[in-house]
């Protein structure tokens, strides 16, 4: 028979608490950062689930606020990791990593563009918070070159792009981009001329032998309608995508299979199956040809 104690809420409580505590400790145990840890470091900077083994003297030299925080830890009941005093920060591990790395390695390798913007903003935030004045000044100086704050700075930046004769000389990557876009636009124009304008119906067209001239031209009229739609939407005013030549070529075929053909109820402008099939083969060939030419047009390595 079970005793009243068997139904007590405290039954197995001691062992359950021990197991829970162990699981929590395993979950909350921070891990050593794989990159920024020095074996001779004497300070563990803890943030999130990572800690960094760094040199206390270096941090104190660059940041007065961090020096004050570290000094305030002395004489208190503090935490240790790998025998080092722990300094806990509230920022994310990634932000602290970039900040510490900039103190050790400097910021000469930073590029003030969209790819490095997250790194730049993280360093700037922490350099401001912890008053690393020289780092903050260097970041702001670099940003002012890439993102001028006034007209005078903008004119200085533009002047650096001029040759000694005063001719504007943009970077090669910009020229490659512009050339590539021009090649893509010309390819689409050629496709429209060769495959759509005045396109003859298939030899198997079901309307080819119609006595009525209007019905005999149904497929030709369908392709003329496609030509008009591509030219009308070439800047993406309808679907915000037609400015991409690769998509526009594909869309020229999809227009013939949508339920809302060309955005209007014109079933008479749908080409027959034979004409659509032949046009579909031309579309597939053109898109593959377009894709293969992209590396050459934009000046990039096709194997990359």
C-alpha positions in Angstrom: 0.0 0.0 0.0 1.2 3.5 -0.8 1.7 5.9 2.1 0.7 9.5 2.1 4.4 10.4 1.7 4.4 8.7 -1.8 2.2 11.5 -3.0 4.3 14.3 -1.6 5.4 17.0 -4.0 8.9 16.8 -2.4 9.4 13.1 -3.4 12.6 12.7 -5.5 13.0 16.5 -5.2 16.6 16.4 -4.2 17.8 14.1 -7.0 15.6 16.0 -9.6 17.1 19.3 -8.4 20.6 18.0 -8.8 19.9 16.8 -12.3 18.3 20.1 -13.3 21.2 22.1 -11.9 23.7 20.0 -13.8 21.8 20.4 -17.1 21.5 24.1 -16.5 25.2 24.4 -15.8 26.0 22.5 -19.0 23.7 24.7 -21.0 25.0 28.0 -19.5 28.7 27.1 -19.5 30.5 29.6 -21.8 32.8 28.4 -24.5 36.3 29.8 -25.3 36.3 31.9 -28.5 38.0 29.9 -31.3 40.0 32.9 -32.6 40.7 35.6 -30.1 42.2 33.9 -27.1 45.8 34.4 -25.8 47.3 31.7 -23.6 49.2 34.5 -21.7 46.1 36.6 -21.3 45.1 37.5 -17.8 41.5 38.6 -18.3 38.4 36.7 -19.5 35.9 39.0 -21.3 32.6 37.2 -21.1 29.7 38.1 -23.4 26.8 35.8 -24.4 28.0 32.3 -24.7 31.7 33.1 -25.4 34.7 34.4 -23.6 37.9 36.0 -24.8 41.2 35.6 -23.1 42.9 39.0 -23.5 45.4 41.3 -21.8 44.1 43.5 -19.0 46.8 46.1 -19.3 46.0 46.6 -23.0 42.3 47.2 -22.5 43.0 49.5 -19.6 45.4 51.6 -21.6 42.9 52.2 -24.4 39.7 52.5 -22.4 39.3 54.4 -19.1 35.7 53.1 -18.5 36.9 49.5 -18.8 39.8 50.3 -16.5 37.3 51.6 -13.9 35.1 48.5 -14.2 38.0 46.1 -13.8 39.4 48.0 -10.8 35.9 47.9 -9.2 36.0 44.1 -9.4 39.0 43.8 -7.1 38.1 42.8 -3.6 34.7 41.5 -4.6 33.4 38.0 -5.0 34.0 37.7 -8.7 33.9 34.9 -11.2 36.9 33.2 -12.7 37.4 31.3 -16.0 40.5 29.3 -16.6 42.0 31.1 -13.6 41.4 34.5 -15.1 39.3 37.3 -13.7 36.0 37.6 -15.6 34.8 40.9 -17.1 31.2 40.6 -18.2 29.9 42.8 -21.1 26.3 43.2 -22.3 27.1 43.5 -26.0 26.9 40.6 -28.4 29.8 38.2 -28.9 30.3 39.3 -32.5 30.4 43.0 -31.7 32.9 42.4 -28.9 35.0 40.3 -31.1 35.3 43.0 -33.8 36.0 45.6 -31.1 38.8 43.6 -29.4 40.2 42.7 -32.8 40.4 46.3 -33.8 42.3 47.1 -30.5 44.9 44.4 -31.2 45.2 44.6 -35.0 44.0 48.1 -35.9 41.4 48.9 -38.6 43.7 49.5 -41.7 42.1 46.5 -43.4 38.5 47.8 -43.1 36.6 48.8 -46.2 33.9 51.3 -45.6 31.4 49.7 -48.0 28.2 47.8 -47.6 30.0 44.5 -47.0 31.9 45.8 -44.0 29.2 48.1 -42.7 28.2 45.7 -39.9 31.7 45.5 -38.6 32.3 49.2 -38.9 29.1 50.0 -37.0 29.9 47.5 -34.2 33.4 48.9 -33.7 32.1 52.5 -33.7 29.4 51.7 -31.1 31.8 50.1 -28.7 34.6 52.6 -29.2 32.1 55.3 -28.3 30.7 53.4 -25.3 34.1 52.6 -23.9 35.7 55.9 -25.0 38.5 54.5 -27.2 38.9 57.9 -28.7 41.6 57.2 -31.3 39.6 54.2 -32.7 36.4 56.2 -32.9 38.2 59.1 -34.6 39.8 56.7 -37.2 36.4 55.1 -37.9 34.7 58.5 -38.4 37.5 59.7 -40.6 37.2 56.6 -42.8 33.4 57.0 -43.0 33.7 60.6 -44.0 35.7 59.5 -47.1 33.1 57.0 -48.2 30.0 58.8 -47.0 30.7 62.6 -47.1 28.7 64.7 -44.6 28.7 67.9 -46.6 29.1 69.1 -50.2 32.8 70.1 -49.7 33.7 66.6 -48.6 31.8 65.1 -51.5 33.6 67.3 -54.0 37.0 66.2 -52.5 36.0 62.6 -52.9 34.9 63.1 -56.5 38.1 65.1 -57.3 40.2 62.0 -56.4 38.5 60.2 -59.3 39.7 62.7 -61.8 42.9 62.2 -63.8 45.6 64.9 -64.0 43.8 66.2 -67.1 40.5 66.5 -65.2 38.9 63.5 -66.9 36.5 61.4 -64.8 38.0 58.0 -64.4 35.6 55.6 -62.6 36.9 52.3 -61.2 37.2 49.3 -63.4 34.5 47.4 -61.6 32.0 50.2 -62.2 32.9 50.2 -65.9 32.5 46.4 -66.1 29.1 46.7 -64.4 27.9 49.3 -66.9 29.3 47.4 -69.9 27.6 44.2 -68.6 24.2 45.9 -68.3 24.6 47.3 -71.8 25.3 43.9 -73.3 22.3 42.5 -71.5 20.0 45.2 -72.8 21.3 44.7 -76.4 20.8 40.9 -76.1 17.2 41.4 -75.1 16.7 43.8 -78.0 18.2 41.3 -80.4 15.9 38.6 -79.0 12.8 40.8 -79.6 13.8 41.5 -83.2 14.8 38.0 -84.1 12.2 35.9 -82.2 9.2 38.1 -81.8 8.9 40.9 -84.3 7.2 39.5 -87.5 7.5 36.0 -86.2 6.0 33.5 -88.7 3.6 30.8 -87.5 4.8 27.2 -87.2 4.4 25.0 -90.2 2.1 22.9 -88.1 0.0 26.0 -86.9 -3.6 25.0 -86.6 -4.7 28.4 -88.0 -2.4 28.3 -91.0 -5.1 27.1 -93.5 -8.0 29.2 -92.1 -9.8 31.0 -94.9 -10.5 34.0 -92.7 -7.4 36.3 -92.7 -8.0 37.5 -89.1 -8.1 33.9 -87.8 -5.1 33.0 -89.9 -3.1 35.7 -88.1 -4.1 34.7 -84.6 -0.6 33.4 -83.6 1.2 36.3 -85.2 -1.0 38.7 -83.4 -0.3 36.9 -80.1 3.5 37.3 -80.6 3.0 41.0 -81.5 1.1 41.4 -78.2 4.0 39.9 -76.3 6.4 42.3 -78.0 4.2 45.2 -76.9 4.0 44.0 -73.3 7.8 43.5 -73.0 8.5 46.9 -74.4 5.9 48.5 -72.1 7.1 46.8 -69.0 10.9 46.9 -69.7 11.6 49.1 -66.7 9.6 46.9 -64.4 6.6 49.2 -63.9 4.2 46.3 -63.6 5.9 43.4 -61.8 9.2 45.1 -60.7 11.2 42.4 -62.4 11.1 42.9 -66.1 14.1 45.1 -66.1 16.1 41.8 -65.8 16.6 40.6 -69.4 16.9 37.0 -68.3 13.5 37.2 -66.6 11.9 39.2 -69.5 12.9 36.5 -72.0 11.3 33.9 -69.8 8.2 36.0 -69.2 7.6 36.3 -72.9 6.8 32.6 -72.9 4.9 32.7 -69.6 2.5 35.4 -71.0 1.1 32.7 -73.3 0.2 30.3 -70.5 -1.2 32.6 -67.7 -4.9 32.6 -67.0 -4.9 36.5 -67.0 -3.2 36.7 -70.3 -1.3 39.9 -70.7 -3.2 41.3 -67.8 -6.5 41.3 -69.9 -9.1 38.9 -71.0 -7.9 38.2 -74.6 -8.1 34.5 -75.2 -7.9 35.3 -79.0 -4.3 36.5 -78.5 -3.1 33.1 -77.3 -1.0 31.3 -79.9 -1.7 27.7 -80.7 0.2 24.8 -79.0 2.6 24.3 -82.0 3.6 27.9 -82.2 4.1 28.1 -78.5 6.2 25.0 -78.5 8.6 26.3 -81.1 8.8 29.7 -79.4 9.5 28.0 -76.1 12.5 26.2 -77.6 13.8 29.6 -78.8 13.3 31.0 -75.3 15.2 28.2 -73.7 18.1 28.5 -76.2 18.3 32.3 -75.7 18.3 32.1 -71.9 21.1 29.5 -71.9 23.1 31.6 -74.3 22.5 34.7 -72.2 23.7 32.9 -69.1 26.9 31.6 -70.7 27.8 35.1 -71.9 27.4 36.8 -68.4 31.0 36.2 -67.2 32.4 37.8 -70.4 30.1 40.7 -70.3 30.8 41.6 -66.7 34.5 40.8 -66.7 34.5 38.1 -64.1 35.9 34.6 -64.0 33.3 32.2 -65.4 34.6 29.4 -63.1 34.2 31.4 -59.9 
